[in-house]
Amino acid sequence: MAEKTAVMVCGHGSRDEAAVREFESVARGLRGRLPQFDVDYGFLEFATPIIRTGLDALRARGATRILAVPGMLFAAGHAKNDIPSVLNAYQARNDGVEILYGRELGIDPKMIRAAGSRIEEALAAAGGDVSREKTLLMVVGRGASDPDANSNVAKITRLLWEGLGFGWAETAYSGVTFPLVEPGLEHAARLGYARIVVFPYFLFTGILVKRIYDYTDRVAARHPEIEFIKAGYLNDHPLVLDTFAERVHDILDGPNAMNCQLCKYREQVLGFESEVGLAQESHHHHVEGINAAAHDHGHDHHHPYPHADHPLGPRSMKKD
């Protein structure tokens, strides 16, 4: 029997229906870029289909080799542990199917250009004659208990700052680490810039993106002397879809290296030395699908975050 290769896009999942629809839109966009492959998708939690269901569908349509890519910006716990655990367990239970795992979107020139275009769109919509030099850029990342992923957000910030020529730039996070959005924006407001652009470096909408915008409004109300501009998140920007397609091709003929060089489970990353050698396991097996409302997503499944009591975080943004 001839080998049939298919593609599986593995998402985290969200309780936000719009975020799930946006992920489905990315899967559709990927089908258009990879017409030679059968493409399906699934989620770790909070939404259906779960990853296993998507894999079942591909197998039922004759796939014998599946190229799986994480639908995530950076490699933190979900991409490094949870998705591989699900894929490995599936492969072990199903003879005759080979699953090859790709890398996250990561720091990529195309992703930076996509981010830059979202920021440029927001500036164009705002109008006015405030110069770039008098504008501060605030990039907001998801935030993780993985310092490698958090440092990537800071690198994105620097590349956008330098590439677009802003007067200053800061990085904040929506949860798990520090600083959170509100203290980050309050700090930025003291730096004397006429305009602050808030850009969520997120793939999809959801409760956290909405809260980022809510906290922006809250800080803006306290600082009427500063113009606050809310930029759109990445979503299905064509360059994002191009990067996804490239990650699939990387599995077959490119540099398909997951970023484990700075992985806290392998190396003694500063402050996280006690986590070297922890078992690679998914904490999502009991919450797959939509019956996950009771799942506590405190991100301390494997090990407590060493700065859990930091005054500027790291609890996720809460609705008052």
C-alpha positions as CSV (number, residue, x, y, z in Angstrom):
1,M,0.0,0.0,0.0
2,A,1.3,3.4,-1.0
3,E,2.2,5.8,1.9
4,K,-0.3,8.6,2.2
5,T,0.9,11.7,4.1
6,A,-1.4,14.1,5.9
7,V,-1.1,17.2,8.1
8,M,-2.4,17.7,11.6
9,V,-2.6,21.2,13.2
10,C,-2.6,20.9,17.0
11,G,-4.2,23.8,18.8
12,H,-4.6,24.6,22.5
13,G,-8.3,25.2,22.4
14,S,-10.4,28.0,23.9
15,R,-13.8,28.5,25.6
16,D,-14.2,31.5,23.2
17,E,-16.1,30.4,20.2
18,A,-14.6,33.1,18.1
19,A,-11.1,31.8,18.9
20,V,-12.1,28.3,17.8
21,R,-13.5,29.7,14.5
22,E,-10.3,31.6,13.9
23,F,-8.3,28.4,14.4
24,E,-10.5,26.6,11.9
25,S,-9.9,29.5,9.5
26,V,-6.2,29.0,9.8
27,A,-6.6,25.2,9.1
28,R,-8.6,26.1,6.0
29,G,-5.9,28.6,4.9
30,L,-3.3,25.9,5.4
31,R,-5.3,23.5,3.1
32,G,-5.1,26.1,0.4
33,R,-1.3,26.3,0.8
34,L,-0.8,22.6,1.0
35,P,-3.1,21.1,-1.6
36,Q,-1.0,17.9,-1.9
37,F,-1.9,16.9,1.7
38,D,-5.1,16.0,3.6
39,V,-5.2,18.6,6.4
40,D,-7.1,18.3,9.7
41,Y,-6.9,19.9,13.2
42,G,-7.7,19.3,16.8
43,F,-7.4,20.9,20.3
44,L,-5.8,19.9,23.6
45,E,-8.7,21.1,25.7
46,F,-11.7,23.4,25.9
47,A,-12.9,22.7,22.4
48,T,-13.7,19.9,19.9
49,P,-12.5,18.1,17.9
50,I,-9.7,17.0,20.2
51,I,-6.4,16.1,18.7
52,R,-7.2,12.4,18.8
53,T,-10.4,12.9,16.9
54,G,-8.5,14.7,14.1
55,L,-5.9,12.0,13.9
56,D,-8.7,9.4,13.7
57,A,-10.3,11.2,10.8
58,L,-7.0,11.4,8.9
59,R,-6.3,7.7,9.5
60,A,-9.9,6.8,8.4
61,R,-9.1,8.7,5.1
62,G,-6.1,6.5,4.6
63,A,-3.2,8.6,6.1
64,T,-0.2,6.4,7.1
65,R,2.2,9.3,7.9
66,I,1.0,12.4,9.7
67,L,3.0,15.6,9.9
68,A,1.8,17.3,13.1
69,V,2.5,21.0,13.8
70,P,1.8,22.9,17.0
71,G,-0.6,25.8,16.3
72,M,1.4,28.0,18.7
73,L,3.6,31.0,18.6
74,F,6.3,29.7,21.0
75,A,7.4,26.4,22.5
76,A,6.5,26.4,26.1
77,G,4.9,23.5,28.1
78,H,2.0,22.9,25.6
79,A,4.3,22.5,22.6
80,K,7.2,20.9,24.4
81,N,5.2,18.4,26.6
82,D,1.5,18.2,26.2
83,I,1.1,17.9,22.4
84,P,4.0,15.4,22.0
85,S,2.6,13.3,24.9
86,V,-0.8,13.1,23.1
87,L,0.9,12.3,19.7
88,N,3.2,9.7,21.2
89,A,0.3,7.9,23.0
90,Y,-1.8,7.9,19.8
91,Q,1.1,6.4,17.8
92,A,1.7,3.8,20.4
93,R,-1.9,2.7,20.2
94,N,-2.2,2.7,16.5
95,D,0.0,0.4,14.4
96,G,0.6,1.5,10.9
97,V,0.6,5.2,11.4
98,E,3.8,7.3,11.8
99,I,3.5,10.7,13.4
100,L,6.3,13.3,12.8
101,Y,6.2,16.4,15.0
102,G,7.1,19.9,13.7
103,R,8.2,23.0,15.5
104,E,6.3,26.0,16.7
105,L,6.0,29.2,14.6
106,G,8.8,30.8,16.7
107,I,10.9,33.8,15.9
108,D,10.6,34.1,12.1
109,P,11.0,37.0,9.7
110,K,7.5,36.4,8.3
111,M,6.0,36.4,11.7
112,I,7.7,39.7,12.5
113,R,6.4,41.2,9.2
114,A,2.9,40.0,10.0
115,A,3.1,41.6,13.5
116,G,4.5,44.8,11.9
117,S,1.6,45.0,9.5
118,R,-0.9,44.7,12.4
119,I,0.8,47.6,14.1
120,E,1.0,49.7,10.9
121,E,-2.7,49.1,10.3
122,A,-3.5,50.4,13.8
123,L,-1.3,53.5,13.3
124,A,-2.9,54.2,10.0
125,A,-6.4,53.9,11.4
126,A,-5.5,56.2,14.3
127,G,-4.2,58.9,12.0
128,G,-2.7,62.1,13.6
129,D,0.8,63.4,13.3
130,V,2.5,61.8,16.3
131,S,6.0,60.7,15.2
132,R,7.3,57.2,15.8
133,E,10.0,58.7,18.0
134,K,7.3,60.0,20.4
135,T,5.4,56.7,20.4
136,L,6.0,53.7,22.8
137,L,5.2,50.2,21.7
138,M,3.9,47.7,24.3
139,V,4.0,44.1,23.1
140,V,1.9,41.8,25.2
141,G,2.7,38.1,25.1
142,R,0.8,35.2,26.6
143,G,3.2,34.5,29.4
144,A,4.4,31.1,30.4
145,S,6.1,29.3,33.3
146,D,8.9,28.7,30.7
147,P,11.5,31.4,30.6
148,D,12.5,30.5,27.0
149,A,9.0,31.3,25.7
150,N,8.9,34.5,27.8
151,S,12.3,35.6,26.5
152,N,11.0,35.1,22.9
153,V,8.3,37.7,23.5
154,A,11.0,40.2,24.5
155,K,12.9,39.4,21.4
156,I,9.8,40.0,19.3
157,T,9.5,43.4,21.0
158,R,13.1,44.4,20.2
159,L,12.7,43.3,16.5
160,L,9.5,45.3,16.1
161,W,10.9,48.3,18.1
162,E,14.1,48.4,15.9
163,G,12.3,47.6,12.7
164,L,9.5,50.2,13.0
165,G,11.6,52.9,14.7
166,F,9.5,53.5,17.8
167,G,10.9,55.8,20.5
168,W,10.7,53.1,23.1
169,A,9.2,49.7,23.6
170,E,8.2,47.5,26.6
171,T,7.0,43.9,27.0
172,A,4.2,42.7,29.3
173,Y,2.4,39.4,29.7
174,S,-1.2,38.4,30.1
175,G,-0.5,36.0,32.9
176,V,1.7,33.3,34.6
177,T,4.8,35.6,34.6
178,F,5.5,39.3,35.1
179,P,4.9,42.1,34.5
180,L,1.2,41.9,33.8
181,V,-0.5,44.3,31.5
182,E,-1.8,46.9,34.0
183,P,1.5,47.4,35.9
184,G,3.4,47.3,32.6
185,L,1.3,50.0,31.0
186,E,1.4,52.1,34.2
187,H,5.2,51.9,34.0
188,A,5.1,52.8,30.3
189,A,2.8,55.8,31.0
190,R,5.5,57.3,33.3
191,L,8.1,57.4,30.5
192,G,6.8,60.6,28.8
193,Y,5.6,59.3,25.4
194,A,2.7,61.0,23.7
195,R,1.3,57.8,22.3
196,I,1.3,54.1,23.4
197,V,0.5,51.3,20.9
198,V,-0.6,48.1,22.6
199,F,-0.1,45.0,20.5
200,P,-1.1,41.6,21.7
201,Y,1.3,39.1,20.2
202,F,-1.4,36.4,20.1
203,L,-2.6,34.2,17.2
204,F,-6.3,34.2,18.2
205,T,-8.8,36.2,20.1
206,G,-10.1,34.9,23.5
207,I,-10.7,36.1,27.0
208,L,-7.0,37.2,27.5
209,V,-6.9,39.4,24.3
210,K,-10.2,41.0,25.4
211,R,-8.8,41.6,28.9
212,I,-5.6,43.1,27.4
213,Y,-7.8,45.7,25.6
214,D,-9.9,46.2,28.8
215,Y,-6.8,46.9,30.9
216,T,-5.6,49.3,28.1
217,D,-8.9,51.2,28.4
218,R,-8.5,51.3,32.2
219,V,-5.0,52.7,32.2
220,A,-5.9,55.1,29.4
221,A,-8.7,56.5,31.5
222,R,-6.1,57.4,34.2
223,H,-3.8,59.0,31.7
224,P,-5.9,61.3,29.4
225,E,-2.7,63.1,28.3
226,I,-1.5,60.0,26.4
227,E,-3.1,58.5,23.3
228,F,-3.5,54.7,23.6
229,I,-3.9,52.7,20.4
230,K,-5.1,49.1,20.4
231,A,-3.5,47.1,17.6
232,G,-5.1,43.9,16.3
233,Y,-3.6,40.4,17.0
234,L,-2.0,38.2,14.4
235,N,-5.0,36.0,13.4
236,D,-4.9,34.5,9.9
237,H,-2.5,37.1,8.4
238,P,-1.2,35.6,5.1
239,L,2.4,35.6,6.4
240,V,1.3,33.6,9.5
241,L,-0.3,31.0,7.1
242,D,3.0,31.0,5.1
243,T,4.9,30.3,8.3
244,F,2.6,27.4,9.2
245,A,3.1,25.9,5.7
246,E,6.9,26.3,6.0
247,R,6.8,24.4,9.4
248,V,5.1,21.5,7.6
249,H,7.7,21.4,4.8
250,D,10.5,21.7,7.5
251,I,9.4,18.3,8.9
252,L,10.1,16.7,5.5
253,D,13.2,18.5,4.3
254,G,14.2,21.3,6.6
255,P,15.7,22.2,9.9
256,N,13.0,20.6,12.1
257,A,14.5,21.3,15.5
258,M,12.2,22.0,18.4
259,N,13.9,24.6,20.6
260,C,15.2,22.3,23.3
261,Q,18.6,24.0,23.7
262,L,17.0,26.5,26.1
263,C,14.4,24.1,27.4
264,K,14.0,24.2,31.2
265,Y,13.4,20.4,31.2
266,R,16.9,19.7,29.7
267,E,19.2,22.5,30.8
268,Q,19.8,24.4,34.0
269,V,18.0,27.6,32.9
270,L,18.6,30.4,35.4
271,G,16.1,30.2,38.3
272,F,14.5,26.9,37.0
273,E,17.3,24.5,37.9
274,S,15.1,22.2,39.9
275,E,13.0,21.3,36.8
276,V,15.8,19.6,34.9
277,G,14.9,15.9,34.2
278,L,11.1,16.2,35.0
279,A,9.0,13.7,33.2
280,Q,7.6,14.7,29.9
281,E,3.9,14.2,30.3
282,S,0.7,15.9,29.3
283,H,-1.7,17.3,32.0
284,H,-4.5,17.5,29.5
285,H,-5.5,13.8,29.3
286,H,-8.4,14.4,31.8
287,V,-9.7,17.6,30.3
288,E,-9.7,16.8,26.6
289,G,-12.7,18.3,24.7
290,I,-15.3,20.7,25.9
291,N,-16.0,19.2,29.3
292,A,-13.1,21.0,30.8
293,A,-14.7,24.0,32.5
294,A,-13.6,22.8,35.9
295,H,-10.0,22.5,34.8
296,D,-7.8,24.7,36.9
297,H,-5.4,26.3,34.4
298,G,-3.0,27.6,37.0
299,H,0.0,26.4,35.0
300,D,1.7,24.8,38.0
301,H,1.0,21.2,36.9
302,H,4.6,20.1,36.7
303,H,6.4,22.4,39.2
304,P,5.6,25.6,41.0
305,Y,6.7,28.7,39.2
306,P,9.6,30.2,41.2
307,H,8.3,33.8,41.2
308,A,4.7,33.0,42.0
309,D,4.6,35.8,44.5
310,H,6.1,38.5,42.3
311,P,4.3,41.8,43.0
312,L,3.8,42.6,39.3
313,G,2.3,39.2,38.4
314,P,2.2,36.4,37.7
315,R,-1.5,35.6,38.2
316,S,-3.3,35.9,35.0
317,M,-5.4,39.0,34.4
318,K,-8.7,38.6,36.2
319,K,-12.0,40.3,35.5
320,D,-13.1,42.4,38.4
